[in-house]
Every structure is written in C-alpha cells, then in structure tokens.
Amino acid sequence: MKPHVLAIAAAVLLASGAQAQTHGNSHNPAVKDSSARTTALAAKGRNSFTESQAQGRIAKAGYTNVSKLAKNRNGVWQGSAMQHGKKVNVALDYKGNVTVH
C-alpha cells in the first residue's frame, strides 16, 4: 500500500511542477508573439518576458549589442544598445513594445 501512496504523491508533484513551469509566460500573449514593434512610450505593467526574451525582442527590432538589461519598478526592461553606430537607451514593456529614450 505504501508504494501506491508514494506513486500518487510523485504524480501530483510532477503535475504541479509542470503546471508552474508553463504558467509563468502563458498568460501574456505578447511573449508568444514574435513580432517586434516600437512605440514612443513604454507601458507600465507586469512584465512576463525573461531577460533573454527581452534581449532577443530588442535585437529583433534592429538594435545590436543589447546589454545591461534590468527590470525597473514599472515592469519595463531597460538597458543600452547600439543603433546606426550610436549608443542608445532602450526599453521593452510587457506588451513587447520597444522604445528608445
């Protein structure tokens, strides 16, 4: 009887771990949308992008050498990058929009 209880407990733990892993980014459709958009002002809000995803989205918008990314208190990833040979400050909001400031 004990092995049966352990098997059930293991199955429950595995299922809950898988759910927690996939739930992290699944609620934000912007993470799944790979298109790069730019906007004049970054939107405040809970950002589901990982640092790696943010760096990739900014690069896809045409910026190179994306670095020093950090999420600010408004949920916006901010960092620096190169554009047309000049260093610029970039940001990525929770909607996936890239801004230069």
C-alpha positions in Angstrom: 0.0 0.0 0.0 2.8 2.4 0.8 4.3 2.3 -2.8 0.9 3.2 -4.2 0.7 6.3 -2.0 4.2 7.3 -3.0 3.4 6.9 -6.7 0.3 9.1 -6.3 2.3 11.7 -4.4 5.1 11.7 -7.1 2.5 12.1 -9.9 0.9 15.1 -8.1 4.3 16.8 -7.6 5.3 16.3 -11.2 2.0 17.6 -12.5 2.1 20.7 -10.2 5.7 21.4 -11.2 4.9 21.2 -14.9 1.9 23.5 -14.4 4.0 26.1 -12.6 6.6 25.9 -15.3 4.2 26.6 -18.2 2.1 29.1 -16.3 4.9 31.6 -16.0 4.7 33.1 -19.5 1.4 31.5 -20.8 -0.8 34.4 -19.6 0.9 37.1 -21.7 0.2 36.7 -25.4 3.0 39.3 -26.2 5.6 36.7 -25.1 4.3 34.3 -27.7 4.0 36.9 -30.5 7.5 37.2 -32.0 6.9 40.4 -33.9 8.9 43.4 -32.9 7.1 46.7 -32.5 8.3 50.1 -31.4 6.4 52.8 -29.5 7.0 56.2 -28.1 6.2 55.3 -24.5 6.7 52.1 -22.6 3.5 50.7 -20.9 3.7 50.1 -17.2 2.6 46.6 -16.1 3.7 43.2 -15.0 6.3 42.0 -17.5 6.4 38.3 -18.3 9.5 38.5 -20.6 12.7 36.9 -19.2 15.9 38.9 -19.6 16.9 36.6 -22.6 13.5 37.1 -24.3 13.7 40.9 -23.8 17.2 41.0 -25.3 16.0 38.9 -28.3 12.9 41.1 -28.9 15.0 44.3 -28.7 17.6 42.8 -31.1 14.8 41.8 -33.5 13.6 45.4 -33.5 17.0 46.3 -35.1 19.3 47.0 -32.1 22.7 45.4 -31.6 24.9 44.9 -28.6 21.9 44.9 -26.2 23.3 44.9 -22.7 22.8 46.0 -19.1 19.1 45.0 -19.1 17.3 45.4 -15.8 13.6 45.5 -15.0 12.5 48.7 -13.4 9.7 49.2 -10.8 7.2 49.7 -13.5 7.9 46.3 -15.0 9.8 47.7 -18.0 13.1 46.1 -19.1 15.7 48.9 -19.6 19.2 48.7 -21.0 21.6 50.0 -23.6 22.1 49.0 -27.2 23.6 50.3 -30.5 21.5 51.7 -33.3 23.2 53.1 -36.5 26.5 53.2 -34.8 25.3 55.2 -31.8 24.7 54.0 -28.2 21.0 54.4 -27.2 18.9 53.6 -24.1 16.2 51.0 -24.9 13.2 49.6 -23.1 10.8 46.7 -23.6 7.4 46.9 -22.0 5.1 44.0 -21.0 3.3 44.3 -24.4 6.5 43.6 -26.2 6.9 47.2 -27.5 10.5 48.5 -27.8 11.2 52.2 -27.0 14.2 54.4 -27.2 14.7 57.0 -24.5 
